[in-house]
Amino acid sequence: MGIAEIFMIGAGLSMDAFAASVCKGLSAERINPKNAVITGLYFGGFQAGMPLLGYFLGTGFKDAIMSIDHWIAFILLLLIGLNMIKESREKEDCGCDKGEETELFSPKELLPLAVGTSIDALAVGVSFAFLNVNIITAVCLIGVTTFVFSALGVGAGSRLGMRFKSWAEFAGGLILILMGTKILLEHLGFLG
């Protein structure tokens, strides 16, 4: 798996974090660059750490299920992608009330969001264990991509509102489904 493919997976995974960051931006009375950086660090850090954890968990099972590894990667990415698309279609409040800037961007607020939005990345990390992926490159690229999307999401939320939330989740889900399909088709010999 090349850099471009890892970037696409990272972009897809970062859409949940982007949507949560948009919500944070909507909720803040005012935004400063420090808020965007802190949010990016939380989301980017967890999005990088979870695939690494998943990779190490997956390597324990790699030999036992090598013959079906492409199906596992496809199914995991398909399920994650479909769930993101389903969530993008649900009408819901972002769940954040207007609040004090210091509280909205506190560890108490950001930590649960960072963990929750990075669970999908854990499953992707498991699939990385079965593919030819340089895990260090992958986690760095996923972390940096999520950092950038999250920091931008805070600013976008404060300026443009919820229009981006549904679009981001839908696009992220679609990207993950396409990447899973590509992995499956390559392993089945349909793509070069």
Secondary structure as the mmCIF struct_conf table of DSSP 4:
data_model
#
loop_
_struct_conf.conf_type_id
_struct_conf.id
_struct_conf.beg_label_comp_id
_struct_conf.beg_label_asym_id
_struct_conf.beg_label_seq_id
_struct_conf.end_label_comp_id
_struct_conf.end_label_asym_id
_struct_conf.end_label_seq_id
HELX_RH_AL_P HELX_RH_AL_P1 ILE A 3 SER A 27
STRN STRN1 ALA A 28 ALA A 28
BEND BEND1 GLU A 29 ARG A 30
HELX_RH_AL_P HELX_RH_AL_P2 PRO A 33 THR A 59
TURN_TY1_P TURN_TY1_P1 GLY A 60 LYS A 62
HELX_RH_3T_P HELX_RH_3T_P1 ASP A 63 ILE A 68
HELX_RH_AL_P HELX_RH_AL_P3 ASP A 69 ARG A 89
BEND BEND2 GLU A 90 GLU A 90
BEND BEND3 GLY A 95 GLY A 95
STRN STRN2 GLY A 99 GLY A 99
HELX_RH_AL_P HELX_RH_AL_P4 GLU A 101 LEU A 104
TURN_TY1_P TURN_TY1_P2 PHE A 105 PHE A 105
BEND BEND4 SER A 106 SER A 106
HELX_RH_AL_P HELX_RH_AL_P5 PRO A 107 PHE A 130
TURN_TY1_P TURN_TY1_P3 LEU A 131 ASN A 132
HELX_RH_AL_P HELX_RH_AL_P6 ILE A 135 LEU A 160
TURN_TY1_P TURN_TY1_P4 GLY A 161 MET A 162
HELX_RH_AL_P HELX_RH_AL_P7 ARG A 163 HIS A 187
TURN_TY1_P TURN_TY1_P5 LEU A 188 GLY A 189
BEND BEND5 PHE A 190 PHE A 190
#
